[in-house]
């Protein structure tokens, strides 16, 4: 049974040894990816808050204006996150 467990664990150990530690540049790339997630989430949250406010607007024009702004904010967050992810990909 021990031989079977060791045999099953060999591919995992080989992959772990082959990967090694990330270089400083790769670490910065990982940090940029995390920052990109934060930026995208922040944009989503802000857009969601505006959409909720839009639902409470007394006029259709006010609702439409807030929904349009929410879409712009969401797009800005997505674009910025994409740019950060592209930069992170270059580092890996």
C-alpha angles and dihedrals in degrees: 000000000000090000090052092051092048091048091051092049096050097086091051092049091048092052092047092051092046094051098052123174123323118256120241090260091052090049090054089049090053090050090051090052090052090048090050090055090050092049092049092047092048091052090048091050093048092047090048091052091051091049090053090050089048090056088058096050114117094219133051090229091057091047092049092049093052092045090051091051090047089054091050092051091048091050092048091052092047093048093049091047090050091051091050091048092050090052090048091051090055089057096053 
